[in-house]
Amino acid sequence: MQSPYPDPTGEDESQSITNRRIQRLSLHLTPNYPQPKNDATHHQLQLLECAKAAMLKVDTDSLSNYLRGKHKDIQDRVLDYFNNRPDLQTPLEILKDDHRELCMRQLVALVRDAGIRPFRYVIEDPAKYFAILEAVGSVDVSLAIKMGVQYSLWGGSVLNLGTKKHKDKYFDGIDNMDYPGCFAMTELHHGSNVQGLQTVATFDPLTDEFIIDTPNDGAIKWWIGNAAVHGKFATVFAKLMLPTHDTKGVSDMGVHAFIVPIRDFETHRTLPGIEIHDCGHKVGLNGVDNGALRFHSVRIPRDNLLNRFGDVSRDGKYTSSLPSINKRFAATLGELVGGRVGLAYSSVSVLKIAAIIAIRYSLLRQQFGPPKQPEVTILDYQSHQHKLMPMLASTYAFHFATLHLVEKYAEMKKTHDEQLVGDVHSLSAGLKAYVTGYTAKSLSICREACGGHGYAAVNRFGSLRNDHDIFQTFEGDNTVLLQQVAGDLLKQYKEKFQGGTLTVTWNYLRESMNSYLSQPNPVTARWESEDHLRDPKFQLDAFRYRTSRLLQSVAVRLRKHSKTLGSFGAWNRCLNHLLTLAESHIESVILATFIESVQNCPDASSRAALKLVCDLYALERIWKDIGTYRNVDYVAPNKAKAIHKLSEYLSFRVRNIARELIDAFDIPDHVTRAPIAMQSDAYSHYTQYVGF
């Protein structure tokens, strides 16, 4: 096969066939990139670069239509509305209290003035809801979180955990913002361990009421969005305690959710028995009014129990369709995964904005160059491509992966299929953890890629980084969520050997435990042609092979250590191994989704561009973990080098269509409003802002 790499030597046809073959074979492993040595060579390499750039034409409109899908119009409505309302745009410098009030005005205006009602889509069309959330987050991340608290958390708890009486009573008020509310789960001493919550709700059969109480300081509800200023209601998670006639006096029925009014509807004063404190200024998201709630024997009607999974009758008898506390708890949390889905989806939106700003700047900024020649753009430097092009590829990969997650979530809400519920629960945990962790690191890389100008607040990296940072913690700490994924993988591993049915996302394990764990093929381990390395089957097999090896080896280690350390000690001893396993599995899912999305793209030019980006994502990830593949001889040394060289070459080719790839996200300039990233005349925008 003819090498795809350029031959910069310019030697004529009289060269011997032997020398030519040796040269081409060496170029296969060591491609030459433009490194000008003299004017003539530099000119020739420029022509070669232009020729390569011309090899791939991207229809930006077609690619954008494929990326944005059917909810483009509603997103454009949101963005156009705020662009035409300067009074609702968040200024660069704003005090905490002013930001909170602005955020509330933004949300109320979106609902009442613009006529966009996100709450109506939470159940009936989740994909549309998340599309609105993405657009809102482009305006101000604080606004997106406040909207999520109102509709996904407070509203979602009423819809998902309540019954018809609750929906009839609260839906309209939540929808039109008459009933701003909170989601009071996290406590000072308990965040991830929800089953360990200490707030109690004791039923009083004499008055037909529940008494909500905070028994100690550790049980104070903490970091509760909407609580400090605007909330009138709170969904409070507490242990349901029923009186008994034995020596214990009460029976703990597990954690349940209750609607608790916290402020007077007319005066907005705090209600009797409720203590509210402001959590104060935060690292980011200061448009969200986080507060702390303490309850002193607060009485609420029995009907305020959100009773979808468990109910209490007038005479104090408990009934549930689910037989145990653990099953009721799992069902309750299973209905709340929408928050994780939204965070993963929104994190990709933040990554898109940061990547656009950094790449546009890198296409404009010129620095150094050949002697007596014009300076070159910094994105022409291999080191800069290495920073930003794999990140752009990952952004595309995450876009399709989170769209896939949203589709599965929407299907779950329609069908309530038990297997699908488990699949979405684990997939949302893994993608939320993986994507938010990657985005957090990438925001710093984007800032650094823009040099000193990236440090100016007007160029957005600081606010994006600060606002996004907490994405790694709320809706589940990332380390805890990855452990859930690892636990599910081990459960599926056990099911496989017991002849059980694997859920959809883990289907590949059935084959991998048989074929992928056998000795690597010594022939294919040495294949290094471009066609082979860019073959989706090779790429996906490599990802899944790694996951399968990690799964099998950690299962062996856990069995071994359990004998001496017990199950908890063994898990802790293998914890880093388990986290690596979870990340590897999620990367396999991301790549599989990306490959499928490339194949389903109807436009040929867009499909070719996506294939190039997908190959870069896959090979860059394989190279990042090349030690794993070399240790088990899955790839031979020469193949490892070929993967590295091809990854660098693909990064160079992606650079040549980088502008088209970021333009296809179709995010308006007023959203990526950093002066350093304006499409033209960048520095005049920047200097005007500074005051020149």
N, C-alpha and C positions, 0 to 999 in steps of 0.2 A: 504494500500500500504506500502511495506517495505521501511523504511527510506533509502535514498541514502547516508546518512552520516556515517562515520566510527564509530564503537563502541569501544572506547579505554579502556573500563573498564576490558575486558577480563573475565567477570563473566561466570561461567559454566552453563550447561543446567538445573541444579537443582534449579536455581533461579525460584521463583514463576512467573507464567504467569502474574499476576497482576503487580508485580514490574517491569517486563520486559516491559509491555505496557506503564507504567508510564514513565520509562526511555526513551523509544523510542519517546514518545510524547514530552518529554522535549527536547530531542536532535533535534526534528523537528524545534524547535524554537531557541535552543542554541547549535549549533554544536560545537564539540570540535576539535580544530586544534592542530597541534603538538606544545606542550609547555612542553618540557622535564623537569621532576622533578628528575628523577634518571636515572642511566645508563640503566637499564632494560627497563624502560618505554620509554626512548629515542630510544633504539634500536627497540622496537616494533612499535613506531610511524614512524620511518624511513621506516620500512617495509610497513606500511600502506600507507605512502606517495608514495613509489615506486609502490605499487599496483595500487593506483589511477592514477599515471602517466601512467602506462601501459594500463589503460582502454581505452585510446584514442591514437591511432597511426595516425600520420599525414603524408600523402604522399606529401612531400614538393614540388616535381616537378609538380605533378598534380594540387596542389593548386596554385602554381606560374603560371602555364599555364592558369588557369581559371582567375586569377587576371589580368595578363598582356595582354591577348587577342591577337588579330591579328597583332598588331603594335609592338610586341616585337622586331622584326628584325631591324626595322628602329631605334628604341631606342638603341639597341646594337651597331649599326653602329656609331651613334653619340658618345656614351660613349667610344667605342674602338678607334675611331679616336683621341679624345682628350687624352686618356690614352697613346697613342703612339706618342703624340706630346708634349714632356715636355716644349718646348718653348712657347706653347699656354696654359699652366696651370697657373692659378692665384696663385702667391706666397702669403704666409701669410702676409708679410709686403710689402706694395706697396704704392707709392705715388698716389695721386688723378689723376694727369695728366698722369702718366704712366699706371694707371689702365684703364683710358679712351681709351688710344691708344691700349692697349692690348685687350680690349673688342671689339674694332672695327676690329682688326686683327683676333680675334677669329671668329667673324661673317662672315667676308669676306672669311676666310679660309674654314669655314663650307660650304659655298655656292660654292665657286670657286674651291677649292682643293678637299674637300670631295664629292662634287657633290650632296649635299643635298639641295634641293630647297623648303623651307617651303612655300613660297608665292603661289606656284602652288596648294597647298592643302587648302588654306584659304576658298575658296568657294566650290571646288569640293569634298574635303574630310576633313572636319573640325576635325574629330576624329584623323586623322593621323597628322594634323598640331599640335593639342594639345599634342599628344604623343611626337612629336619632341620637343615641348616647355618644357615638363616635363623633358626630358633627358638633354636638354641644361641647364635648371635651376639647375640640379644636379651638373653640371660642375662649374657654377658661376651664382648666382641669377641675378647679374648685366647683364650678357650676355642674360639671358632669357628676362629681361625687355627691353633691347636694341633691341632684335629680335622682341618683341611684338610691340614696337614703330614703327619699320620699316615696319612690315608686317601686324599686326592686326590693328594698328591705322592709320598710314600714308597710307600704301597700302590698308588697308581695307576701308578707307574713299573713295579712288578713285574707288574701285570696287563696293562698296555698295551705294554710293551717286552719283557717276558719271554715264555717259552713254557710249555708244560704242566708241565715239571719244576719251574719256579720257583713256579708257582701251587700245585702239590701240596706243596711244601716250606714255603712261607711264608704261605699264605693264612690259616690258622687262627690263627697267632701274631700276625699283623697285626690280624686281626679282633677277637681277644679282649684285645688290648693286652699280650700277653706279649712281643711283638717291637716295641717302640717304635723308630721309625726316623727318618731324615733324608733330605733331598733336597739333595745337595751339587752344585749346578751353579755358582752365582755364585762368582767369584774376586775377589780384591782389585783386580786390574787389569782384569777383564772381567766385565760384568754383562749388558748388552743384546747385546753381540757374542759370542754363544755359540760361534760357529765359531772365535773367537780364543782359546778356553780353552787353558791351557798345561800343566795336569796331564796326565801321560802314564801309559799302561798298556802296558807292553812284555811281549810274550809270550816266555816261556822254554820252548822245546820240550824241554829236558832234564828239567824237573820238571813239565811240563804245568800251568804256573801263569802268571798275570799278575803283574807287579811294578808296583805303584802308587807313583808318585813325584811329589813337588812340587819342580820344578826350581829355583824361585826364590821370593822373597817375594811377588811379584805373583801367583803361582799358588796362594797359600793360599786355601782355600775359606772364604768370608766370609759372615756373616749367616745361617748355616745353622740353621734352626729345629730344636729338639729336641737340638741337638748339645752345648750347654754342660752339661746335667745328665742328661737322661733317655734319650737315644738309645742303642740297642745296635747298630744297623746304619745304614748310609748307602748310598743310591744315588749313586755317584760318577760324574760325567761327566768323561771324559778322552779324550785322543787315543789311539786304538789303534795301537800300533807293532808291526809284524811284522818279524822278522829277514830279511834278504835276503842273497844271495851276490854282490852287486855292491859297488862302492866306497862306496855310501852306507851300507850296513850295516843300515839299517832302512827300512821303507816306512810312511808315515803313511796310515792308512785312514780318518781322520776321527774325529769325536767319537762315542763310544759310551758306554753306561751299564753300570756294574758294581756288584754288591752287595759291600760291604766291611764286615765286622764291625768295630766301633770300641771296644766294651767287652766285658769278660768277662761271660758270661751269668750266672755264679754270683756273682762278687764285685763286678761292675759297675766294676772297675778298667779304666783305659785299656789297650788291648792294645799289645804291643810294636810300635815303629815309628810309632805314631800319636801326634800331639801335638794336644791340645785346649785351646783358650783361650776364655774367656768374653768375649763382646762387650759385656757390662756393661749399665748402666742406659740405657734408650732414652727417646725422647720419649713413646712410648706402647707398648702391647702388652707390658707388662713381665711378663705372665703366661707369655710365650713365651720359652724359654731359647735365645736365639741364640748361636751359638758359631763359632769358627774352627777349621778342620781342616788339619793339615799331615801329609803322608805321607812316611815315610823308608823307601823300598824295602819296602813292605808287600806280602807275597805272598798271593794268593788263588787258589783253584782255577779252572781254565778254565771250569767250569760256572757260575761266578758272573757271566760275561758275559751280560747280558740280550740274547738273541740273536734276537729276532723279525725284525730287518731285516738282520742280518749275523752270521756265525758263523765260528769258527776251529776247524779240525779238530785232531786229536791231533798230526799232523805239521806244523802251522803254516800250513795253506792256508786262505785266506779265501774264503768263499762268501756270496753275497747275491742275492736276487731283484731287487734294484734296481741299475742299472748304474753309478751314479756316487756320489761322496761327497755331492754336493749333493742328490741325490734321497733318499739315505738320511737325511741330516740333516733334510730337509723332512718326511719320513715320521715321524721320531722326534719332532720338535717338534709335528707335527700331532696326534699322540696325546696331547699334554700340554695341549691347549687347555682341558681341563676346569677347570684352575685359574683361567683368565681368566673363564670362564663363571661360576664360583662367586664371584669377586670382584665382577663386575658385579651379580649377583643380591644379594649381601650388602650392597653399597653402597646399593642401593635400600632395604634393610631399615633401615640406619642413617639414611637420609634420612627414612623414615617416622617413626621414633622422634623425631627432632629436630623435624620438622614438627608432630607431635602435641603435643609439649611446648610449642612456641612458640605454636601456634594456640590451644590450650586456655588458656594464660596470657593471650593477647590477648583472648579472649572473657570472661575474668574481671576483668582489670585495668581499672579505671576511672580516667580522668584528664581534667580540665577538662570544659567543657561550656558551654551557653548561660547567659547571666546569670540567676541565681536559679533555675536548673534543676539537676536531678541531673547528676552527672558521667556521661560516656558511656564505653563500653568502647573501648579503644584500637584494636580492629579495625574500629571504625566510621570511623576516619580513613582517607582515601584513600591517604595515604602508607604506612600500615601494610598496607593491602590490597595496595598495589603491591609491597611486600616479600614478602608471604606467599602471596597467592592464585595468582600464576603459578607459584610454587614448588610449591604443592599440586597444581596442574595437571600440572606436570612430573613430580611423584612418581607420579601415576597413569599418565602416559605411559610412564615408565621401568618401572613395574611390568609393564605389558603387553608392552613391548619385551623385557625380560629373560625373561619367561615364554616368549615366542616363541623366543628364543635357546635356552632350555633344551629346548624341544620339538624344535628342529632338531638340537641336539646329541644328544639321545636317539635321534633317527632316524638320525643319522650313525653312532652306536655300533652300531646294529642292522644297517644296510645296508652300511656301509663304502663307500658310493658316492663315487667320486673327486671328482665335481663338488660334491657336498654337503660333502665334507671341506674343499675350498677355500673354499666359501661360509661355512661355520661358522668357519673360521680367521680370515677377514677380518672377519666380523660380530662375533665375540667380541673381537677386537682393538679395533674401533671402539667398541663399546658399553662395554667395560671402560674405555677412555680417556675417553670422553665422560661417562659416568655418574659415575665416581669424581671427575673434575675438577669437575663440577657440584655433587656432594654436598659436596666439600671447601669450596667457596665458600659453599654454603648453610648449613653449620654455623656459620660466623661470622655470617651474616645472622640466623640464628635466635637466636644469643646476644645480638646487638645488639637484636633485637626484644623481648627480655625485660628490657632495661635492666640496672640494677645487679644485680637478682636473678639474672639469667642468668649472672652471674660467680661465683656460689656453686657450689662443686664438687658439692654434693649435687644440683644441678639438671642435672647430666650433660653439659652442652655441652662442658666442657673435656675430659673423658675420651673422649667420642665423637669430638671433633675430633682429639685426639692419637692415638687408636687408629686412626682412619680415614685419617689423613694419608698414611701409607705405602702405602695402596691405589693411590696415583697412581704408585708406583714399582715395587713388586714385581709379578711375573708380567708384566713388560714395562713399561718407562718409557712414560708416556702419549704423549710427543712421538714416540718411536720407533714406537709402535703406530699412531698416526695416519698416519705416513709409509707404513706397510705398507698401510693402507686406500687411500691416495692412489695407491700403486704398483699395487694391484689395479684401481683405477678406470681408470688409464691403460692397463693391459693389456686391460681390457674395451673401452675406447675403440678401441684398435688392432684388436681382434677384430672389432668392429662394421664397420669399414671394410674388413676382409679377408673379410667374409662368414661369420665364425665364429658359434658358438652362445654366447649369453650365459648366465651362471649365473642362478639364480632371483632373487637379491637385486638384480641389475643389469638385469633385464628392461626396466625403464622407459627405459633409455638408448636402446633401439632406436627408440622413438618420439621421445624428447627430442631426439636429434641431428637429426631431420627437422623436427618441428613446433615444439618449444620454442625452437629457435634461430632460427626465422624472426622477422621483425619483429613486435613485439607488436601485437595487434589494437587499433586506436585507439578502438573502441567499447567493448569489454570493459574496457579500461584505465580507463574513466570510470564503470563500473557501481559503485554504492556502496550499494545497498539491503542491508538486513540479511540477507534471504534469500540474496542472492548471496555476501556475505562469509562467511556461515555454511555455505555449500555446500561439502561435503568435496572436490568436484572442483576448485573454485577454490583451496582451501587447498593441496591436494596438488600441483596444477599449479604453483602459485607456488613451493613448496619445490623441486620437481624442475627447474623452469626455472632457478632460481638455481644448483643443482648442475651443470646442463648447461652454463650459461654459464661457470662456474668451470672446469669440465673442459676445455671447448674452448679457453678462453683460456690456461690453463696449458700445454696441449699445444703451442700455438703458441709460447709463450715458451720452453719447453724445447727445441723444435727450433731456435729462433733462437740461444739461448745455447750450445747444444751445439757449434755450429760454431767458436766461439772459446774456450770454457771447458772443453770436454769434458763427458762425461755427469755426472761427480761435481760439477764446478764449476757446471754448469747447474742441477742439482738443488738445490744449496746456495743459488744465487742466487734460486731460486723457492720456497724452503722455506716461508715464511710463507703464500704463495699455496696451496701443497699442503696445509698443515694446515687452512686455511679450507675447502678443497674437501672434505677428509675429514670435517670436522665437519658441513658442509652435507649431505653424503650420509647420514651417520648420522641427522641430524635428519629427513631424508626417510623413512628406514626406520622411525624411531620413530613419526612421524605416520601412516604407512600402517598400521602395526600397531595404533595406537590407534583409527583410524577403523574398521578391521575388527572390533576388539574391541567397539566401541560397537554396531555393526550386529548382532553375534552375541549380544548380551545379551538373554536371554529375557524379563526383567521390564521392563514399560513404564516404571515410575517410575525404575528404575535406569538404563535406557537414556537417558531424558531428562536425568538428572543427569550421566551420562557424556558425553553430547553437549555439554552446556554446558561441562564441564571441557575436553573436547577442543577445542572452538572457542576457548576462552581460550588454551590451549597454542599452537594454530596461529597465531592472530592476534597474540598477544604476540611470538612469534618473528618473524613477518613484520615487525612494527613495529620490532623491535630492529635489523633489517637493512634498514630502509626506504630507506636511501641507495642500496643496490644496485638496488632495483626502480625508484627514481626516475631513476637515472642512465641507464637504458635505456628509460625511458618505459613500463615494464611496468604501473605504476599512475600515474594522473594526480594532480596535487596534491590535488584535492578527495577523491579516493578514499583517498589516504594519510591525510588528516585523519579520514575516516570510519572507517578501520581503527583509528586511535588511539582515537577516541571509543568505538567499539564494544568495543574491548579493555578500556577502563576500565569500561564499563558491565557487561560480562560478569564482570569481577573483582568488581564490587559484588554481582552476583547470586550468584556462587560464595560470597562471604562469607556470604550468608544461609543457605546450606546447609553451611557449613564444618564445623559440629559433626557433622552426619550423615556427611559425607565422611571425616572422620578416625576416627569411630567405626566405620565400615565396614571399616577395616583390622583391627579386632578384636584389637588388641594389648592384653593385660591391663594394668591399672593398676600392678601390681607390676613390670612391665617399664618402662613410662614412669613410673618411680617418683619423678620430680622433684616435690618438694612444691609448687612453683609451678604444676604442671599437674594437680593432683588435681581431680576433677570438681566437688567442692563443698568449701566451707569451706577454701579453699586456704591462706589465711594462717595459720590455726590449725595446719595441718600444718607449715608453714614455721617458725613461731615456736617450736613444740614442739621441732623439730629443733635450732634454735639454742640452746634452753635456757630459754625463758620459761615 
